[in-house]
């Protein structure tokens, strides 16, 4: 924050979680914030359209501008940043530019070891990469619900690390937890359980535009993910129960009991 001063214009390239979280922090600090977004609805892939639109509306209500027309082509300025130039000829004035566009796993040093298409390291269920070698966190693709997954969140890295440490000491631990992360936007914490790339039903208790709320995402009648704001007790109950397949009907019964 040493480079940020109230009243400055900040342009954030990208609409990732860290991009919007930074947007919120800078806006609350008093900067004029524009997000150069690739998606009309942020987080729709993770949270679905309904929650994504609610989070966008929350940012806009606090003065953040989402610009979805054009992509960054360059940054203008000699002594200091002056503007972000777009591929459509537009120019966004800026005193501060942040990029929140994602990362590629830094695994070049392990080119002779098994790697996935995104260059992450392929580990088994116990986080083992090779004999005497383990990998955890953002750089590791592991098996979750029978599918290879790579999840970028510090809490998952902690879960991985505990498994790897136990196995280094001769254990036979495997990942049995439920993936979880949270994201903070203008005083509201949004919690997410599971990891759903596809779902065929979604239902909400409460309104995502006006928390508290909880939403359940189902596939073939089984809960695959949940998103919520100010529903910590219900999410804690789901986190434990989702370690085994949980029918949607039973999930709603648990939530009503926690309500």
Secondary structure, 3 states (H helix, E strand, C coil): CCCCCCCCEEEEECCCHHHHHHHHHHHHCCCEEEEECCCCCCCHHHHHHHHHHHHHHHHHHCCCEEECCCCEEEEECCCCCCEEEECCCCEEECCEEEECCCCCCCCHHHCCCCECCCCCEECCCCCEEECCEECCHHHEEEEECCEEECCCCHHHHHHHHHHHHHHHCCCCCCCCCCCEEEEEECCEEEEEEECCCCCCEEEEEEECCEEEEEEEEEECCEEEEEEEECCHHHHHHHHHHCCCCCEHHHHHHHHHHHC
